[in-house]
């Protein structure tokens, strides 16, 4: 499994696609959580700065939904109201 994921990662890197992050799951839960939070925080910062959020395993970018200050998407808000 690890070998196949390595092959997929190499293909994505070759084509400049979605970056992969390898996390050592043998660490403590706290260490794994810290790594995940760091990766997510950096990704959110890049998107906030204008970098596109690419789809994984397909071409194109992902359009982020419009989320209001209360955390509801506009369509969800209509349903909730």
Order of alpha helices (4+ residues) and beta strands (2+ residues): alpha-alpha-alpha
